[in-house]
Amino acid sequence: FFDAAGGGVTFSGGECMLQIDFLEEILKECKKNGIHTAVDTAGHVPFEFFERIIPYTDLFLYDVKCFDSDKHRQYTGVENQLILKNLKILLAKSTPVWIRIPIIPTVNDTEEELQRIKEYLSSCGIPEKVELLPYHAMGEHKYAAIGKETQIFSVKEKEKMTELKKIFSGSWIDKTFRYWIGESTKNKAWAYLKIAKDSLENYIKEFGESEKTKLAYKELMIAE
């Protein structure tokens, strides 16, 4: 099945990393059998947990819900310092990471909030991909089924999601600069290029050069 589909196994949750002993063992077995592995995590665990599974994980799907720590605590119950710290270390190790940002109306759906997330990511390293995920209401009936109340958010319009995605366009997303198309108006492309180059050079100064940074720099030159 995996050979035909070109897929693998994704471990999610809840938070799968809270079951670190089981997760480590099953990831090992997957790798022994040549199965691609992905771990979907919110990142609020000791970094030692990441160190245990990095050798057996092909890809981390990493949630960044909100940059404002107070707001993060209000809606998730925890602050985000540990989450952001773990992400920075993970990217510094050149670990394959996809950033996933769920867009929640009235919580993190402003240009200011997403710009702060983008600036933090630029200071950390180069993730392989950034995804903005629209809010959906599929879980509301589950709360009703167990007699619990939950805050209801409106679903974001497609046009608004398109506008928010532009905040991340023109940077290092996907490393191949596919998102530069359409950003040449008002000199946006050149402004984003400078930000990307400065971020990459600062990253190399702090963590040294690698094959990954060489590839990123090559793509920068092509884009220029």
N, C-alpha and C positions, 0 to 999 in steps of 0.2 A: 504493500500500500504506500509506504513512504517513498519508495523508489519511483513509483508511478506518479505520485502527486508532487514530489519534490518538497515535501513538508517535513515536519518533525513534531516535537512535543513542546508545548508551552505550559509552564507551571504558574498558576494564578491563585486566586483566593476569593475573598479574604486576603490574607497576607501569607503566602506560602513560606516565606522565610522565617516565620515564627515556628515552623516545624523543621528546623534546620537539620537535625539528625537524619530524619527521613528523606528530606530533600537532597542532602548530600549523597546519600546512598543510591537513590534512584537516578540521580544525574550521572553518577559513576556508571551505573548499568546501561544507561542510554548511550553513553560515549563508547562503552565496550562494544556495543552493537551498531555503532556508526550512525546513530540517530541524532539529528540536529536538535539542540536544546535551547529553549528561551525561558527566562524567568521574568515574570511580570511582578513588579514590586513597587511599594510606596516608599521604600528606603528608610523607614523608621526602625532600624535594628542596629546593633553594634556592627562596626565595619568588619570585625573578626568573622562574622557570618558570611560576608561577601568573600573574604579571603579563602574560606573553606570551599566555596563552590565556583570561584572564577575559573579554575583549571578545567571544569567540566561543563561550563556554560558558554554557548556560542554567541548569545545575545541577551542583553538586559533591556526590558521594556520598563522605563523608569518614569513614574508619575511625578510631575511638578504641578501641584494644584494651585498654589498661591505663593507669591513672594513675600507679601506682608505677613509677618509672623503672628501678630495679634489676630488678624483675620483668619489665618490658618488654624489657630487654636480655637477660634469661635465656631468654625464649621466642621473641624475634624476631631477636636478634643486634644490635640497636641500642637506644640510649636514646631517650626520647620528647620531649626538650626542643624539638627542631626541629619535630616534629609539632605539639605544642601551641602553639608560637609562631606557626607558619604559620596554624593554625586561628584564633587570636585576631585576626590581621591580616585574614584573609579575612572574618570576621564583622564586623569594624569597617568594612569597605568595603561592608556591606549586600549581600554576594554571596549568592545563593540556595544554601543548604547543607542537606543532610540528614546528620545524624550517624548512623553505624551502629556499634553495639557488639556484636561477636560474644561470646556468653556461653560461656566455656570453664570447665568444672567444675574446681575446685581452683586456678584461675588468677585469674579476675576475677568469680566468681559470688557475691561476698559483698555484703551491704547496704553495708558500710563502703566498699568499693571503688567501687561505683556512686554512692554519695552524694558521694564526692570528685570523680568525673567530673561529676556534676550541678552541684556548686558551682563547678567551674572553668568549665563552659559558661555558667552564670549570670553570671559575671564577664566573659565575652567579648562577649556580644551575644545575638542571638535567632536561632537556627537555625530553618529552616522545619519541621523534623521530627526526631524522634529515634526510631531503631528499635533494638530489642534482638533480635539474631538468634541463635536456638538453635544450638548446636554440632551438626554432623552428621559422620558417619564415611565420607562418600562417597569421600574421597581415600585411604583406607587401602589399597585394592587396588592403587593406583598405586605406592605405596612397595614393596609386595610384588613387583610386576611388574619393578621395577628392582633388586631385592635389597637394599633399604635398610630399616633399622628406623626406626620412628617411635613416639613416645609416644602411647598410646591413652587417650582420655578417655571417660567415660561420657556418654551423651546426657541432658540435663537433663529432668526430668519437667515435663509441661505445667503442673501446679499450681505448681511452683517458679518457672517462667518468669512466670506470672501475678503471683506475689508480687513478683518483682523489678521488673516493669513498674510496679508501684504506686509505686515510689520516684520515678519521673519524673512521675507523675500529679499534677494540680493545679498544675503550673507553666506554662511558656510553650509547651509542646509543641503543635505544629500551629497555634499562635497563636489558635485559636478556642475554646480551653478545653473541647473536647469531653470531655476526660478528667476534668473536675471531677465528673461524675456518679458517685455512690457514695463521694465523698470528704468528705461533710459530717459523717460520724460523728466523734465525739471532737474536734470543732472543727478537724479537719485542713484543711478547705477554707480557713478564715480564716487559719490559719498559713501555708499555701502562698501565699495571696493576698498576704500581707504580704511574704513573701520575693520574690515576683515583682515587686511594686511597688517595693521597695527596689532590686532588681537593675536594673530599667528606669530608675529615676531616676538611679542611679549611672552607668549607661551613657550617658544623655543628658548628664550633667554632663561626662563625659570626652570624648565624641565629637560632641556636639551633637544637635539634633533633626532628624528626617527624616520623610518620609511614612510610612516603615516603623514608626518609633517612635510616631508619632501613631496609627497603626492599632492597634499593640499596646496603647497606653494606653487607647484607646477600648474594646478588648476587656476590659481589666482593669476598667474602670468597669461594663461590662455584667455581668461575672462577680460583681462586688461587689453 
